[in-house]
Amino acid sequence: MRIRVGHLYPDYLNIYADRGNLAVFARRAALRGHELVVHPVDRGDPLDPSAHDLLYIGGGQDREQALIAPDLASKTEALQAAHARGVALLAVCGGYQLLGRGYRGRDGSLMPGAALFPHETVAGDVRMIGDVLLECELEPGSPRQLAGFENHAGRTLLDEGAVALGRVVHGFGNDGASGFEGTRLGNALGTYLHGPLLPRNPWLADWLLERALAHAGGTEPPTLPPLPDELETQAFRVSAERARRRGGRL
Amino acid sequence: MALRLALETSAARALGGLSRVARRGGGTTIPGKALWKLDPGAVDQLAARLPHGIAVMSATNGKTTTTAMAAEILGGNHRLAWNRAGANLLSGIASALVVSRKADLGLFEVDEGALPEAMARLRPRIVTLGNLFRDQLDRYGELEIVAERWRGAIAELPEDTMLVVNADDPVVADLADGRNAALRFGLDDPTHARPSLQHAADSKYCLRCGTAYDFAAAYVGHLGDYVCPNCGHRRPPLDVAARGIELRGLQASRFELTTPQGPVELELALPGLYNVYNATAAASLALAVGASLVDVRDGLARFSAAFGRFERIRSGGKSVVLLLIKNPAGANEVVRTLETGVPPVLVVALNDAIADGQDVSWIWDVDFEPLLDRVGLVIAAGDRAAELGLRMEYGGLPTGRLEVIPSLERALDRGLSLVEAGTELVVLPTYTAMLALRGILTDRGAVRPYWEGGS
């Protein structure tokens, strides 16, 4: 099947090797006989809620994020409509922040975001940098782990009742205090974890691909056949060990 | 005060000697760390005693090579205090000042983060700034944070401090905007421009208005001849320009340099356009100090390689070529240099200590792809070998052409066993992997320890 990916602002938001995540989607889809087609969605481009099965938005430097923020904020309705249709979404770092209500600077001003995710981010004094290990339970009864790297000054505060992507085992997470990381809203996931995230956490790539396939085919999410993933497992182990040894320290 | 300074420096020197005797590394920063602890202000005083003053050099990429090239040009006419082994924090500079008692000129590469304090303490008469690329985001933060700190520190410099800047980098060129004492260098040879900006290009939006720059030529990353189609902000005119560049694979390059003193033909025993940038920066720095064009030409012709940067080391009838990689922009240029003659076996070694960057995501921003369908075998090595293997595999390297060997020594020996006698093994290590590989080759007697100076 053909999986249509909308990559938001690829020229602006690409600082933490976001193309690694896309390479993982493409290869893992191809190994199961599916084709991934990636369309850039740039400043000024309309976002058609039905044109994509999977949306991806990465992180950028402050300057680039400020350049695209107004455009992203103008896409709120389209993003909500896509989300309501069951389109899968992964937002990393800056993209995760900007899909919330916005980023509040130290002077109190708010850079508005797309308000898809129920959170707000406030500027902090110290950057939270280091390896992270999370425990997630996207499917009830099947806990999984995610290993990555975080580097953010913003503290993301989830609204009452909002669901986190995972619980922090080692590292800082959303705000360095709550013990939670990222957010999950149906098939949309937001996280600070880069590294990039998916090469060493292939189960999450497959989870998103299954939801994208469901949207593409108008079916329930299929179960993708497993891949050997030996190197992936090795890379995960080293990364998780790093988080145990040095994550979450200022 | 003078007596106290003399006692402190002699105590510090003795410590450096002891460290070398004990074989605890080169001791290149031990005297400086000691002095730094005893009396940080002593660094300012030692710096102020140099009769010909101090030139400092900073950049994301090319600090060590550029400074070593400048040392080769200036060494004939000056006794240098120079941090040759790349110890580029204040403690390393303090060490070079301590051990170079009779120096008349200071020449220091400076870590990007340490530059503001180094300028305040050393009061350099020449500041050379090469480029700013995204680099070890976990350590330095975003490029704009470094640029902002540089901006603030440069505003504090006296008016007569000479700024030698790379005009091809919009952010760096802007640091000298409006200054009279400035020398602007760059490349002027569109035949070597890339067809398009690379994936990981930084600083591609106009500093003044945010519109994407038009590049008449993009040479290395975002370095090139830029103009904003909206507000007209453009590359300033070049005082020193490299033209007629001829690259000869992994061996050498030659080019013409036009300067305020006239043109000069240069030969360089180093490959790659990035080394043309380094040589142009070094020549500009040396001209600002007062070197002649003959000094520039002869110095660059003599130059072989800086520590671990394109170093060829003989090992049992074969050679090992070490090409340091540390960030996307630098690694992309190494890949580009290898494209002209893709080696049959390539060892890439990725460590993730603080000096390498603990965040290894940058390997995904390197365009390894041009090598992957032509290389016979990639050996992924180092502490993050598995991660690197994934990068190669997801980049399209067929599984049968990948070996993942975390141990650096085993990876090196595996690589050496596969290349034919009389040929060379190409190794792309990150910083601490480079140190470790050099250590292995040192123990085998193939290379002199770095504190004795090799090149």
Contacts between the chains, C-beta under 8 A, distances in Angstrom:
chain1	res1	chain2	res2	distance
A	11	B	204	7.8
A	11	B	212	8.0
A	14	B	199	7.5
A	14	B	200	7.4
A	14	B	365	7.7
A	15	B	134	6.7
A	15	B	137	7.1
A	15	B	142	7.6
A	16	B	137	7.4
A	16	B	359	7.8
A	16	B	361	4.9
A	17	B	361	4.0
A	17	B	362	6.6
A	17	B	363	7.4
A	17	B	364	3.3
A	17	B	365	5.2
A	19	B	199	6.8
A	19	B	364	6.2
A	19	B	365	7.5
A	20	B	361	7.1
A	20	B	364	3.5
A	20	B	391	7.3
A	20	B	394	7.1
A	23	B	364	7.6
A	23	B	394	4.4
A	23	B	395	7.0
A	24	B	394	6.1
A	27	B	394	5.4
A	61	B	134	7.9
A	61	B	142	4.4
A	61	B	143	6.5
A	61	B	144	5.8
A	62	B	142	6.5
A	62	B	144	6.3
A	63	B	144	5.5
A	63	B	205	7.4
A	64	B	205	7.4
A	67	B	205	6.8
A	67	B	210	5.6
A	127	B	141	6.9
A	129	B	138	5.0
A	129	B	359	7.8
A	130	B	138	7.6
A	130	B	358	7.1
A	131	B	358	7.1
A	149	B	138	7.3
A	149	B	358	7.5
A	149	B	359	4.8
A	149	B	360	7.8
A	149	B	361	6.5
A	151	B	137	5.8
A	151	B	138	5.7
A	151	B	359	6.6
A	194	B	359	7.9
A	194	B	361	5.5
A	195	B	359	7.1
A	195	B	360	7.0
A	195	B	361	5.0
A	196	B	361	5.6
A	196	B	364	5.7
A	199	B	387	7.2
A	199	B	390	4.5
A	199	B	391	7.5
A	199	B	394	6.3
A	200	B	387	6.9
A	200	B	390	7.2
A	231	B	386	5.2
A	231	B	389	5.0
A	231	B	390	5.3
A	231	B	393	6.7
A	231	B	404	6.6
A	232	B	390	6.5
A	234	B	386	3.8
A	234	B	404	7.6
A	235	B	384	7.7
A	235	B	386	4.0
A	235	B	387	4.7
A	235	B	389	7.8
A	235	B	390	5.6
A	238	B	383	7.2
A	238	B	384	6.4
A	238	B	386	6.1
A	238	B	387	7.1
A	239	B	387	7.5
A	242	B	352	7.2
A	242	B	358	7.5
A	246	B	358	7.3
